[in-house]
Amino acid sequence: MTARPPRTLAIVTGAGGHPGPYELALDPEKSTVDTARRVAELAEAARIDALFVPDLLTFGAQGTIGAQEPLVYVSALSQVTSKVGLIATVSTTFHHPYNLARLFGTLDHVSNGRAAWNLVTSAIGEENFGPDGLPSPEERYARAAETLDVVNALWDSWRPGALRLGPDGRATLAPDRVRPINHAGRYFTVAGPLNIPPLPQGRPVLIQAGQSAAGIELGARYAEVVFTALSTMDSARDYTDRIRGRAVALGRRPGLPLIFSSFHATFGATEAEARRLVRERHEAIDFEAGRALVADMLGGGVDLSEAPLDAPLPESLLPDVTSVHRRRGRVEIFSGYIRRGYTLRELIIAAQDTGHWSVAGTPEQLADAVEERFRAGVLDVLSVGGLTDPHQHDFVVDGLLHHLRKRGIVKDDYLGPTLRDNLGLPLERAGAEE
């Protein structure tokens, strides 16, 4: 049995940047994916493990729309890259599992095994998908669980040896090795099998975002990587213990799911410069407009228009989290800040990072913060940004990643051709060997 390589920290970056697709759409000489292509080139040069594309299914200000349709976007990037993984965000609430299995299966093929699905259940966008409104979180997560049962069964419907090379050099099919799934559930009836060839990775890597109780249950049962907003070490330890403890109770191997954390970094050549940049950013905040942002972090049903900026908010304002339909994990994070006595001003500042991990300092100091979480076992995948900004790029690649590589925390090169290889994730499924 081949020994597994030592544990290392995987690095992910967003595929967006400036100019964005709206600016590029105004230039007839350019494609709306041009910036993403440049990010992809820089990511591969820096041996970054994967590109990440978010999604929102509604119209809003340009800064909140995100990239274009994620699967199409990363499929385009698959043709101008050869190593970096490709993570597309797609909702289970508004998609059918048979289509999802085919779409992500095809992405895995066109990228030669670099596909990953960031599964979300959606907190917005229902106005575009019929008259029934947004289902409750419980309903959305129940549908997500059944979706994953169907999608995984479809990906597994081709057993080993189903497809072989015949004497004439053409593919031959062993019909008894391709099996219907005959799924009949609460939400879906799917006969199967899948009508595309077996996937290079067996299954694309499954990433899941959601920190509510229902999100933790789904992630513990199915996810290989969970995307989190963990602003403190204590919250990271608590979340990791809860989700991995539940995963072990469900029969999964220890160490799953991997913890994928956002990282809102402010770099400075010196500590004083980093502090100055943070101070200047805080001084530029529109605190009156920030009241609405904090209300949104609390589920949208709280009126903060008359609350004093420099006094703690009363706990009586906190919503019952079970009554909130949207982003319960975010509500729990900001409810915790209020219970710890944050003033409204401090909440508005925290809301600029939407509850995510925020660190300021020199590249070496930021590497210290990352190493602390990595060594504590509460960080396995880290997001970084700013690759297209020359100043920020140097801080990230020649600073932060350089220090982490010197410490043996981030690997020097890709370990293999697939995203599973580079994340150290063996395929988990019935009958699959690790």
N, C-alpha and C positions, 0 to 999 in steps of 0.2 A: 504494500500500500504506500503510495507516494505521500511523503510528509507535506503538510500544508505550510506555506510560507509564513513567516512571522507576521503578526497583526500590524497593519499600518493604517494611517489615516487617509481616506480617499478625499479628493478635492473635486468640487463641482462649481461651475460658473454659469450665470445666466447668459442666454444667447443674445439678449438685447443689448442696446447701446445707443450712442448718438453718432450720426443722425438715425432716428428711428424710422419705422415704416411709413409714418405719415409725412415726414419730411422727404423721404426717398420717393414717395408716390408722386410728389410734385416735380420730380426730375425725370423727363422722358428718357434720359440716357442710362438710368440706373434701375435696378430691381429693388423691390422692398425687402429683399433678404440680403442686400449687399453688406450691411453692417454685421449681421449675424455670421456671414461668411468670413469676415475679417476676425471676429471674435473666435470662430472655430479654428482658424489658422493659428492664432496666438495661443489658444488653449492647447492644441496639439504640440506646438513648439515648447510649451511649458510643462508638458506631460500631465495635464489636468485630465481627470478621469472621465468627466461627463459634462455635457451642455444641458441646461435645464430651460424649458419653455413653460411659463405659467399660462393660465387662461381665465377669462371672465366671460360669461355668456350674456352680457347685457351691454347697453350703450352708456357711456359716461364721458367724463373729461378724458382727453387723450392720454394723460398720465396714468389713468386707472384702467385703461382698456387692456393693456398687456400686448403681447405679440399677436400675430395673426393665428389662424387655426393651427394648433400645435403639431398635429400629426403631419400635415402637409409641409409645415415649416421645417421640421426635423428631417423629413424625407428628402427635402431639397439639400439640407446640410449633409446628409449621408453620402451624397455624390461628390462632395468636395473635401471629404475627410476620410481617414482610414483607420483611426485608432480610438478617437474620443467617443464615449458613450452618448446616447441621445435619449433624453428624458422628456416625454410629452405628457402634459397634464390633460386628462380627459375625465369627464363626470360620468358616474354610473346612473345618475338620476335621469338623464335625458338621452341615454344611448342604450341600444339593445345589445345583449352579450354576444350574439352570433356575429354581428358587425364588428364589435370590439375585438373578438378573437381573430377575425380576418385582417382587420386594420393593423393591429399590433404584430400579428404574425407576419404580415407582408413587410412591415417596417423592419422586423428582425432579419428577414431575407435580404431586403435591398441594402441593409447596412452590414451584412455578414456577421450578425450576432451582437449588435451594439444597442438593442432597443430596451427601453425601460418605460413603464407606465406609472406615472404619478396619479394615483386614484384619488379623486375627490368626490364628495356627494353633493356639492354645490350649496351655496347659501344665498345666491341671487340668480336671476335670469328666468324665473318661472313665467314671466310675462310673454316669453317667446315660445312657450311649449304647451299652449292649451289653456283652458279656462279654470283649471282646478286649483291653481295656486301652488305654493311650495309645500310639499309634504312635510310632516313633522320630522325632526332629526331621527326619531326611532324608526319611522317608515323609510327614510332615506338609507339608513344603515342596514335595515333588513333587506332592502332591494339590492344594496351593494354586496352583501354577503351572498345572496343567491346569484347575482351576476358573476361573482368570482367562482362560485361552484361550477357554473355553466362554462365560463371561459376556460378555467383550468381543465375541466373534463374534455372540452373540445381540443385544446392543445395536446392533451394526453391521448386523444382518440387514435392517433397513429402510434402503434407499438413498435419497438425496435425490430428491424428486419422487414418492415412493411414495404419498403422501397429498395429495390436492388437493381444492379446493372445486369441486363440480359446479355446473351451471347452476341446479339446484333448491335450491342453498344447502346441500346435504348433502355429506358427505365421499365422495369416490370413490377407489378403490384401483387403483393400477397394479400388477397381480399380478407382472409381471416385475421390479418394483423391490423386492419382498420375497422374500428368498431363504432357503431352508433352509441350515443350517450343516453338517449331516451329519457331526457329530463322532463318532468312534469311537476312544476312547483307553484308557489303562490303567485309569482309574477310572470313566469316564462314557461313555455312549452317548446323544447328544442330537441329534435331528433338526432341531429348530427349524422355522421362524423364531420369534422372540419374538411373543407374541400380545397385546402392548400397544402403543399408538402410539409413534412416535419420541419420544425424550426431549428435554426443553428444553435440556439441556446436551450432548446427544449421548451422553455417558457421565457419570455422577456422578464427582466427583473421587475418585481412588483414593489413600488414605493407607495406609501399611503400617508395622507395628511389628515390629522384630526386628533385633538387632545381631550375631548370630552370623554365621559365614561363609555359612551357607545363607540367613539373613535378608538379608544384604547382596546376595547373588546375586539373590534374588527382588525386592528393592527396586530394584536397578539395572536389572533387566529390565522391570519393570512399573509401579512406584510413581511417582506424581507428587509426593508428599510422603512423607517418612519420619519417623516419631516416634522420638525418641532420648533416651537418658540419657547425657549427655556432661558429666561433672562439671568438666572442665578445658579450657582453650583448646587444649592439646596434643592431648587426645583428640578434641576437635571437629575440629581440622585433619586429624588422621589419618583419622578416619572419613569426613569429607567428601571428602578426596582419594581414598580407596579406592572409595567407592560411586559417585562421579561419574566417576572414571576408568573404572570397569567399565561404567557406563552409556554413555559415549562409545564404548567398544570394542564395545558392542552396537548401535551405530548411532543412539543417541538424541541429541537436540540438547544442546549444552552448557548447564549450569545446572540440569539435572535429575538426581535429584529434589530438590525443595526440602527444606531441613533444618528440622524442627519439633522444638523443644526444650522440655522442661519447665523450669519456673523456680520453684524453691522460695525465695520471697522473705520476708525478715524486714525489715519497714519500721520505721524510727524517725524521730521528728521531728529527732533529732540522731544522729550516729554513736555517741555514748556510749549513748544509749537502745537503739539496735539491738543493740549488743554486750551490753548488760544482758539484753535479751530472749533472745538466743541462750544466754547463760550460764545463765539461769534454766531454759530448756528442757532444757539438758544436765543440770543438777542434778536435774531431775525424772525422768530416765530410770531405769528399773528395769534395772540392768546385769546382774543375774542372769538375768532374763527375756530380755535382749538377746542372750545367748549363742545361744539357739535361733534368733533372727532372723538372726544372722550365719551360722549353720549353714545356714539356708534360702537365704541369698544365695549360698552355696557349693554349692548343689545338694541339700542335705538329708542328705547321707551322712557328715557330719563331726561327731564328738563333741567339743564344746568345754567340757563341764561342768567339767573339771578344769584348764583352761588359765588361767594367771595373767592378770589384767586388764591389767597395765601392762608386759607384755613382748610383743615381736613374736611372731606365730605362725610356726612353722617351715614352710618351703615344702614339706616332706614331707607336710603335711596337705592340700595342694591336690589336688583330684580331676583325673583326666584328663577334660578337657571333653567329649571324644567319648563318654564313658560316661554323661554327664548327659542325661536326657530333658527336663528342664524348664528353661526360661529360661537357655540357655547364655550369652547376652549378659551377663546379670547375673553369672553365675559368672566370666566373663572380667574384668569390672570389679573385682570384689572380689579375685580372684586377683592382679590388678595392684596393688591396695593392699597386699596381703601381701608381694609382691615388693619393694615400696618401703619395707617395714619398719614398717607400721602396727602399733600395739599392738592387743590385743583391745578395749580401751576405745575407742580411736579408730575401730575397725571398727564397734563398736556404735553410736557416734555417727553415723558415715556411713550406717549401715543405716537410721537414722530417715528419711533421704531416699531410701532404696533406690538409691543410686548416682546420683541426679539432681543437676543443677546447683543449687547452693544459694548465695545471696548475701544479705548483711545490710548495711544502711546506710540513709541518707536516700533519698528518691525520686530525687534528682539523682544520687547515687552509684550507685544501681541502674541508672539510665538510662545512666550511663557504662559500666557493665559490659555492658549490652545493646548499646550502640553499638559497643563494641570487637569483639564477635563479629559484629555485622551488617556493619561495615566490612571485617572480615577475610573475609567471604563464607562464613561457616560457620553462619549463622543467618538463616532466612527467615520462620519462623513461631514465635511465642512463646506459651506458655500462661501465663495469669495467673488468680488466684482471688480469693475474698473479696468479691465484689461485693455480697452481701447484708448484710455487716457494715458499718455506717455508717463506722466508723473506717478499716477496711481499704479500703472503697470510695473514700474520699477520697485515701488514699495511692496507689491504683492509677490512678484516673481523673484526679483533679486534680493528682496528683504525677507518677508514672511516665509515663503516657501523655501528659500535658501537656508534659513535657520532651522526650519523643521526637517529638512533633508539632512543637514549636518547632524541632527540629533537622532536620526534613524526613524523618525515618526512618519514622514512622507517618503514613498518610494521614489527612486531616481528615474525609473522608466516604466513603461507599460509591461505588465506581466504576461499578457497574452492577447489574442485577437478579439476576444469577446468582453463585454462589460462584466459578465460574471467572473471571468478570470481576474479582472482588475479590481473588483470589489471583494474577491475571495469568497464568493458565494457559490457553493455547490448546488446543483439542482435538487430541489426537494419535491418529490411526488411519489405516489405509490409505485413501487417497483423500480425506482431509480436508485442507483448506488451513488453514494457520496465519494 
